[in-house]
Amino acid sequence: MNRSHNNPELSNSSISAEPPLVNPELEGGGFFWQGGADGVLLLHGLTATTAEVRPLAKRFHDEGFTVSAVLLPGHGTTPEKLSHTHRREWIAVCEKAYAELQKKCSRVIVGGESTGGILALHLATEHPEIKALLLYAPAMRLASSLLRKLFMVVASPFVFAVPKKTEDDRDAMPWQGYKVNPLKAGVQLLKLQADIKKRLARIYQPILIIQANLDETVDLNSGEIIFRGVQSAVRESHWMEKSRHVVILDQEFEEVISTTMKFVKKILQ
């Protein structure tokens, strides 16, 4: 057998570029798993894919729910493509996925991780019939100084992306996504956060927020900001002591699942 890496004439052409995704072997596309009359729409975070919500989705499906998850525009491809997407495109895809799920289900719950949680809040402001919101480490505010946020805005036309921190140990968990943070996408998130903050008073649905004590990506006051702004009569907040930002994939996953299912069953009983 010929081994091209031993042939200097072939070495440059045969070595592929490093893949832009962490854990590229995972399934990260959108999916729709038919189940019962109760549905759950799950939204992943910025730079991630649906691999982030699949373990949670599987548990819901095992419980008899119809489960949908959508791959947000610009994700699962290259950071360059994400850099050219607008928050309105993310919202539009979420709206379409919700409409499709609503056709199949009599009751729909919407959940999201990080930026997915903010998109879930946006859906709730447009659709009061949504039964409940499940927000995991919602990115209502980033754990960054005002100076760093200002840098993101000012530098975004000139600086494409910045490397990610490794504090989430994403390589060791079933997380799939980009290895860098495109600055223009970060600016879109900042604008989405500002828009949602103005909309919070339009939200009346029951809300479950699960945050991680070791989260260095999202400001730990994010949940409190949401609770102060919404009109929801039913609201629960839980903290995972040993987890980092991707709380739905970390070591306290079983506790996250247990807390989630108890809340959902209480709402739907």
C-alpha positions as CSV (number, residue, x, y, z in Angstrom):
1,M,0.0,0.0,0.0
2,N,1.3,3.4,-0.9
3,R,1.4,5.9,2.1
4,S,1.3,9.4,0.7
5,H,2.7,11.0,3.9
6,N,6.0,9.2,3.1
7,N,6.1,10.8,-0.4
8,P,7.4,14.4,-0.2
9,E,5.8,15.2,-3.5
10,L,2.4,14.4,-2.2
11,S,2.7,15.6,1.4
12,N,1.6,19.2,0.9
13,S,-1.5,18.2,-1.1
14,S,-2.5,15.3,1.0
15,I,-2.5,16.9,4.4
16,S,-5.9,18.3,5.0
17,A,-6.5,21.5,6.9
18,E,-7.4,21.2,10.6
19,P,-11.2,20.8,10.9
20,P,-12.9,23.9,12.2
21,L,-15.1,21.8,14.6
22,V,-14.3,20.3,17.9
23,N,-15.4,16.7,17.8
24,P,-16.4,16.7,14.1
25,E,-17.4,13.1,14.3
26,L,-20.5,13.9,16.3
27,E,-23.9,14.3,14.8
28,G,-24.7,18.0,14.8
29,G,-27.5,18.6,12.3
30,G,-31.1,19.4,13.0
31,F,-33.5,16.7,13.9
32,F,-37.2,15.9,14.6
33,W,-38.0,12.9,16.7
34,Q,-41.7,12.1,16.6
35,G,-43.3,11.2,19.9
36,G,-46.4,12.1,21.8
37,A,-48.7,15.1,21.8
38,D,-46.3,17.1,24.1
39,G,-43.4,18.7,22.3
40,V,-40.0,20.1,23.2
41,L,-37.9,22.5,21.0
42,L,-34.3,22.6,22.0
43,L,-31.9,25.4,20.9
44,H,-28.1,25.2,21.0
45,G,-25.6,27.9,21.9
46,L,-23.5,30.2,19.9
47,T,-20.7,28.4,17.9
48,A,-22.1,25.0,18.9
49,T,-24.3,22.5,17.1
50,T,-27.3,20.3,18.1
51,A,-24.8,17.8,19.5
52,E,-25.0,20.0,22.5
53,V,-28.7,19.3,23.1
54,R,-28.9,15.7,21.9
55,P,-28.4,13.9,25.3
56,L,-31.1,16.1,26.8
57,A,-33.3,15.5,23.7
58,K,-32.9,11.7,24.0
59,R,-34.1,11.8,27.6
60,F,-37.2,13.8,26.6
61,H,-37.9,11.4,23.7
62,D,-37.5,8.4,26.0
63,E,-40.2,10.0,28.2
64,G,-42.6,10.1,25.2
65,F,-42.1,13.7,24.0
66,T,-41.9,14.8,20.4
67,V,-38.5,16.5,20.2
68,S,-37.1,19.0,17.7
69,A,-33.7,20.7,17.5
70,V,-32.6,23.1,14.8
71,L,-29.0,23.9,13.6
72,L,-28.7,27.7,13.7
73,P,-27.5,29.4,10.5
74,G,-23.7,29.7,10.3
75,H,-23.2,26.8,12.6
76,G,-21.7,23.3,11.9
77,T,-19.9,24.7,8.8
78,T,-17.0,27.2,9.3
79,P,-16.5,30.2,11.6
80,E,-16.3,32.4,8.5
81,K,-19.9,31.5,7.6
82,L,-21.1,32.2,11.2
83,S,-19.3,35.6,11.0
84,H,-21.6,36.5,8.1
85,T,-24.9,35.6,9.7
86,H,-27.3,38.0,11.5
87,R,-29.3,37.4,14.6
88,R,-32.5,37.8,12.6
89,E,-31.5,34.6,10.7
90,W,-31.2,32.7,14.0
91,I,-34.6,34.0,15.1
92,A,-36.2,33.1,11.8
93,V,-35.0,29.5,11.9
94,C,-36.2,29.1,15.5
95,E,-39.6,30.5,14.5
96,K,-39.9,28.0,11.7
97,A,-38.9,25.1,13.9
98,Y,-41.4,26.1,16.5
99,A,-44.2,26.4,13.9
100,E,-43.5,23.0,12.6
101,L,-43.5,21.4,16.1
102,Q,-46.7,23.2,17.1
103,K,-48.5,21.6,14.1
104,K,-47.7,18.2,15.6
105,C,-48.1,18.9,19.3
106,S,-50.9,20.2,21.5
107,R,-48.4,21.7,24.0
108,V,-44.9,22.9,23.4
109,I,-42.0,23.7,25.8
110,V,-38.9,25.5,24.5
111,G,-35.5,25.1,26.0
112,G,-32.1,26.4,25.2
113,E,-28.4,26.4,26.3
114,S,-26.6,29.7,26.6
115,T,-27.5,31.8,23.5
116,G,-30.2,29.1,22.8
117,G,-31.8,30.2,26.0
118,I,-31.9,33.8,24.8
119,L,-33.5,32.7,21.6
120,A,-36.0,30.7,23.7
121,L,-36.9,33.9,25.5
122,H,-37.5,35.7,22.2
123,L,-39.9,32.9,21.1
124,A,-41.8,33.3,24.4
125,T,-42.3,37.0,23.7
126,E,-43.9,36.2,20.4
127,H,-45.8,33.1,21.4
128,P,-47.6,33.3,24.8
129,E,-49.1,29.8,24.2
130,I,-45.6,28.3,24.8
131,K,-46.1,26.2,28.0
132,A,-42.8,26.8,29.7
133,L,-39.1,27.8,29.2
134,L,-36.1,25.7,30.1
135,L,-33.0,27.9,30.3
136,Y,-29.6,26.4,30.8
137,A,-26.8,28.8,31.5
138,P,-28.8,31.5,29.6
139,A,-26.4,34.1,28.1
140,M,-28.3,37.1,29.3
141,R,-25.0,38.8,30.0
142,L,-21.4,37.7,29.2
143,A,-18.8,37.2,31.9
144,S,-16.7,39.9,30.2
145,S,-15.7,43.4,31.3
146,L,-17.2,46.4,29.7
147,L,-13.8,47.1,28.1
148,R,-13.7,43.6,26.5
149,K,-17.2,44.0,25.1
150,L,-16.2,47.4,23.7
151,F,-13.2,45.8,22.1
152,M,-15.4,43.2,20.5
153,V,-17.6,45.9,19.0
154,V,-14.8,48.1,17.8
155,A,-12.5,45.4,16.6
156,S,-15.1,43.2,14.9
157,P,-14.7,44.9,11.4
158,F,-11.0,44.2,11.5
159,V,-10.4,41.1,13.7
160,F,-12.1,38.0,12.5
161,A,-12.1,35.8,15.6
162,V,-10.4,35.2,19.0
163,P,-9.4,31.7,20.3
164,K,-11.6,30.2,22.9
165,K,-10.7,29.6,26.5
166,T,-10.4,25.9,27.4
167,E,-12.2,26.3,30.7
168,D,-15.1,24.2,29.6
169,D,-13.0,21.1,28.7
170,R,-15.2,20.7,25.7
171,D,-12.8,18.2,24.1
172,A,-13.7,15.8,26.9
173,M,-17.4,16.0,26.6
174,P,-19.8,15.3,23.6
175,W,-19.8,19.0,22.6
176,Q,-19.4,20.0,18.9
177,G,-18.6,23.5,17.7
178,Y,-16.0,26.0,16.6
179,K,-12.6,26.5,18.2
180,V,-12.8,30.2,17.9
181,N,-15.3,33.0,18.7
182,P,-16.0,35.1,15.6
183,L,-16.2,38.7,16.8
184,K,-19.1,39.7,14.5
185,A,-21.2,36.9,15.8
186,G,-20.4,38.0,19.3
187,V,-21.6,41.5,18.5
188,Q,-24.8,40.0,17.2
189,L,-25.2,38.2,20.5
190,L,-24.7,41.5,22.4
191,K,-27.5,43.1,20.3
192,L,-29.7,40.1,20.9
193,Q,-29.2,40.4,24.6
194,A,-30.1,44.1,24.6
195,D,-33.3,43.4,22.6
196,I,-34.4,40.6,24.9
197,K,-33.8,42.7,28.0
198,K,-36.4,45.1,26.6
199,R,-38.8,42.2,25.9
200,L,-38.6,40.4,29.3
201,A,-41.8,42.1,30.6
202,R,-43.8,40.4,27.9
203,I,-43.0,36.9,29.3
204,Y,-45.5,35.2,31.6
205,Q,-44.6,31.5,31.0
206,P,-43.2,29.3,33.8
207,I,-39.4,29.4,33.7
208,L,-36.8,26.9,34.9
209,I,-33.2,28.3,35.0
210,I,-30.3,26.0,35.6
211,Q,-26.9,27.6,36.0
212,A,-23.4,26.4,36.7
213,N,-21.2,27.6,39.6
214,L,-18.0,27.3,37.5
215,D,-19.3,29.1,34.5
216,E,-16.7,31.5,33.1
217,T,-18.5,32.3,29.9
218,V,-21.8,33.8,31.2
219,D,-22.3,36.3,34.0
220,L,-23.6,34.4,37.0
221,N,-26.2,37.2,37.5
222,S,-27.9,36.3,34.2
223,G,-30.6,34.2,35.8
224,E,-31.4,37.0,38.2
225,I,-31.6,39.6,35.4
226,I,-34.2,37.4,33.7
227,F,-36.2,36.8,36.8
228,R,-36.3,40.5,37.6
229,G,-37.6,41.3,34.2
230,V,-40.3,38.6,33.5
231,Q,-43.9,38.5,34.7
232,S,-43.8,34.7,35.2
233,A,-45.7,33.5,38.3
234,V,-43.8,30.2,38.3
235,R,-40.0,30.4,38.3
236,E,-37.3,28.1,39.5
237,S,-33.6,28.6,39.8
238,H,-31.1,25.8,40.4
239,W,-27.3,25.7,40.6
240,M,-25.0,22.9,39.6
241,E,-22.0,23.2,41.9
242,K,-19.4,21.2,39.9
243,S,-20.4,22.2,36.4
244,R,-19.0,24.7,33.9
245,H,-20.8,26.6,31.1
246,V,-22.2,23.7,29.1
247,V,-24.2,22.5,32.0
248,I,-26.3,20.1,30.0
249,L,-23.2,18.1,29.1
250,D,-21.2,18.3,32.3
251,Q,-20.7,15.9,35.2
252,E,-24.0,16.8,36.9
253,F,-26.0,15.9,33.8
254,E,-28.2,13.4,35.7
255,E,-29.1,16.1,38.3
256,V,-29.9,18.5,35.4
257,I,-32.2,15.8,33.9
258,S,-33.9,15.1,37.2
259,T,-34.5,18.7,37.9
260,T,-35.8,19.4,34.4
261,M,-38.2,16.4,34.4
262,K,-39.7,17.3,37.8
263,F,-40.3,20.8,36.6
264,V,-41.8,19.8,33.3
265,K,-44.2,17.2,34.9
266,K,-45.4,19.7,37.4
267,I,-46.1,22.2,34.6
268,L,-47.9,19.7,32.4
269,Q,-49.9,17.8,35.1
